[in-house]
Amino acid sequence: MKPISDRLRDFTGQNIYVGMDVHHKSWKVHIYSDEFELKSFSQAPDVEQLYNYLNKNYKNGNYQIAYEAGFCGFWIQRSFASKGVNCMVVNPADVPTSNKEHLRKTDNVDSKKIAKGLKNGELNCIHIPEIELELDRQLLRNRERLIKNSTRCKNRIKAFLKLHGIEIPGTYSKGVWSKKFIAWLQQLKFQADSGNKAMQIYVTELMFLEKQKKLVDKEVLILSKSPRYNGNVTLLLTIPSIGLLTAMILLTELGDITRFKGLDELCSYCGIVPNCHNSGETERTGGLSRRGNSTLKRMLIECAWVAVRKDPALLLYYKQQISHMKGQKAIIKVTRKLLSRIRYVLINQQPYVNGIIS
């Protein structure tokens, strides 16, 4: 017969709900059962420590854990899943929050409301990508960061020249950062050697960023030819406005296209849905929602502007829309239609046929 202490700690068949507010140096943990609020404590950011604590104090319980998506990604979820524990990653914006909790925001409040939402069945887990897909996605996102950093560096160089009244010669004024233009920057002489050093640092940084971007481009090209992506990349390249990099961003950001129940869910994920506020007789529709994948949203809108110039059917649809709305709003409708065609191509594994109206 089991000791009394062991029988008292046997939670077989009982649910234990754990909400976590995760930070770099600590986790705030809140625990509920179906009936009571059980425990609140802080601990080191360690999956094994929390797992051992639950096993010791709530032995054989049905553990359910949730934390908000953020800087730590999905490694916590994968670690608990490897131990057979149900762990959810939730969108912070979807965690039910009272006005009082909103005004009094602390780590304890955050972990408590996550645990409470988990207990009440009010939380939905976001999609957890495969680790290989997540790493491939990171490669494409690193390229985007390199481009942003390169653009910032170019703007700093231009500002530095303006600050000292140096005009860029007409032959270089078209914005093309060629080798000749870089050489011209390097031969500039300032009144103090510190100015020459400053320009040298800017140019060296820019050349390094451009070199890194080329290396990433080579890796993306190699990745696109792998069995995981090659077939779908070939299909996406048949769609007007979609090139190799765009195709790879789509595939790594979306993952398995069949996980979306329909076009509306896909558009919501990509952020191609408007804000709206309907109350009584009043209906208001605003700009695009801030929710959704910002990388895909921006890229798809850019692709739509190119697509209307290359696809007669999309051009006709755009012209129909601008007859009763502004071009900026019409292009969003074109973006939705383009996304619908991307979805069709990937799901049916058929190349795109240019000019077909649907």
FENPE-V548853 format. One record per residue. PHI is phi in radians with two decimals (* if undefined). Layout:
# FENPE-V548853
phi=PHI
phi=PHI
This chain:
# FENPE-V548853
phi=*
phi=-1.19
phi=-1.03
phi=-1.02
phi=-1.08
phi=-1.21
phi=-1.19
phi=-1.20
phi=-1.69
phi=-1.51
phi=-1.88
phi=-0.96
phi=1.42
phi=-1.83
phi=-1.52
phi=-2.13
phi=-1.77
phi=-2.14
phi=-1.83
phi=-2.19
phi=-1.90
phi=-1.67
phi=-2.37
phi=-1.04
phi=-1.83
phi=-2.75
phi=-2.09
phi=-1.67
phi=-2.07
phi=-2.24
phi=-2.15
phi=-2.16
phi=-1.87
phi=-1.14
phi=-1.88
phi=-2.34
phi=-1.51
phi=-1.69
phi=-2.74
phi=-2.47
phi=-2.79
phi=-1.93
phi=-2.64
phi=-1.19
phi=-1.27
phi=-2.45
phi=-1.10
phi=-1.08
phi=-1.10
phi=-1.18
phi=-1.08
phi=-1.15
phi=-1.10
phi=-1.11
phi=-1.13
phi=-1.31
phi=-1.68
phi=-2.33
phi=-1.02
phi=1.15
phi=-1.26
phi=-1.55
phi=-1.32
phi=-2.25
phi=-2.12
phi=-2.54
phi=-2.60
phi=-1.44
phi=-1.12
phi=-3.10
phi=-1.09
phi=-1.49
phi=1.12
phi=-2.05
phi=-1.16
phi=-1.14
phi=-1.05
phi=-1.16
phi=-1.15
phi=-1.19
phi=-1.07
phi=-1.14
phi=-1.69
phi=1.41
phi=-1.77
phi=-1.32
phi=-2.23
phi=-1.92
phi=-1.93
phi=-2.05
phi=-1.25
phi=-0.94
phi=-1.25
phi=-1.74
phi=-1.39
phi=-0.97
phi=-2.37
phi=-1.37
phi=-1.10
phi=-1.10
phi=-1.19
phi=-1.18
phi=-1.39
phi=-2.04
phi=-1.63
phi=-2.36
phi=-1.05
phi=-1.15
phi=-1.12
phi=-1.11
phi=-1.16
phi=-1.17
phi=-1.23
phi=-1.18
phi=-1.09
phi=-1.15
phi=-1.11
phi=-1.14
phi=-1.08
phi=-1.48
phi=1.23
phi=-1.72
phi=-1.84
phi=-2.10
phi=-1.32
phi=-1.30
phi=-1.19
phi=-1.77
phi=-1.28
phi=-1.10
phi=-1.08
phi=-1.14
phi=-1.14
phi=-1.09
phi=-1.23
phi=-1.09
phi=-1.07
phi=-1.12
phi=-1.07
phi=-1.19
phi=-1.22
phi=-1.09
phi=-1.09
phi=-1.08
phi=-1.15
phi=-1.09
phi=-1.13
phi=-1.09
phi=-1.14
phi=-1.13
phi=-1.12
phi=-1.07
phi=-1.12
phi=-1.09
phi=-1.14
phi=-1.16
phi=-1.12
phi=-1.09
phi=-1.14
phi=-1.12
phi=-1.15
phi=-1.09
phi=-1.02
phi=-1.91
phi=1.17
phi=-1.71
phi=-1.54
phi=-1.35
phi=-1.00
phi=-0.97
phi=-1.16
phi=-1.97
phi=-1.40
phi=-1.44
phi=1.51
phi=-1.56
phi=-1.56
phi=-1.44
phi=-1.11
phi=-1.14
phi=-1.18
phi=-1.07
phi=-1.11
phi=-1.12
phi=-1.10
phi=-1.21
phi=-1.58
phi=-1.12
phi=-2.12
phi=-1.86
phi=-1.16
phi=-2.12
phi=-1.11
phi=-1.08
phi=-1.15
phi=-1.10
phi=-1.14
phi=-1.08
phi=-1.12
phi=-1.08
phi=-1.14
phi=-1.03
phi=-1.14
phi=-1.08
phi=-1.09
phi=-1.10
phi=-1.11
phi=-1.13
phi=-1.10
phi=-1.16
phi=-1.14
phi=-1.11
phi=-1.11
phi=-1.13
phi=-1.13
phi=-1.13
phi=-1.02
phi=-1.13
phi=-1.17
phi=-1.14
phi=-1.08
phi=-1.10
phi=-1.12
phi=-1.16
phi=-1.60
phi=-1.28
phi=-0.98
phi=-1.14
phi=-2.11
phi=-0.94
phi=-1.09
phi=-1.22
phi=-1.09
phi=-1.03
phi=-1.18
phi=-1.16
phi=-1.17
phi=-1.37
phi=-1.54
phi=-0.99
phi=1.48
phi=-1.82
phi=-1.84
phi=-1.08
phi=-1.13
phi=-1.07
phi=-1.07
phi=-1.20
phi=-1.12
phi=-1.03
phi=-1.20
phi=-1.37
phi=-1.40
phi=-1.47
phi=1.24
phi=-1.31
phi=-1.12
phi=-1.29
phi=-1.27
phi=-1.55
phi=-1.16
phi=-2.93
phi=-1.12
phi=-1.06
phi=-1.18
phi=-1.15
phi=-1.09
phi=-1.11
phi=-1.09
phi=-1.48
phi=1.38
phi=-1.65
phi=-2.41
phi=-1.51
phi=-1.30
phi=-2.52
phi=-2.50
phi=-1.98
phi=-2.59
phi=1.08
phi=-1.56
phi=-1.67
phi=-2.24
phi=-2.22
phi=-2.12
phi=-1.79
phi=-1.34
phi=-1.13
phi=-1.10
phi=-1.40
phi=-1.33
phi=1.76
phi=-1.37
phi=-1.15
phi=-1.11
phi=-1.17
phi=-1.01
phi=-1.10
phi=-1.17
phi=-1.16
phi=-1.14
phi=-1.08
phi=-1.12
phi=-1.11
phi=-1.09
phi=-1.31
phi=-1.09
phi=-1.17
phi=-1.54
phi=-1.91
phi=-1.97
phi=-1.01
phi=-1.16
phi=-1.22
phi=-1.12
phi=-1.09
phi=-1.11
phi=-1.10
phi=-1.11
phi=-1.12
phi=-1.32
phi=-1.29
phi=-1.23
phi=-2.38
phi=-2.73
phi=-1.24
phi=-1.04
phi=-1.12
phi=-1.38
phi=-1.12
phi=-1.18
phi=-1.19
phi=-1.15
phi=-1.13
phi=-1.06
phi=-1.10
phi=-1.17
phi=-1.10
phi=-1.13
phi=-1.07
phi=-1.27
phi=-1.06
phi=-1.08
phi=-1.09
phi=-1.07
phi=-1.27
phi=-1.23
phi=-1.58
phi=0.94
phi=-2.18
phi=-1.15
phi=-1.33
phi=-1.87
phi=-1.18
phi=1.61
phi=-1.43
phi=-1.54
phi=-2.51
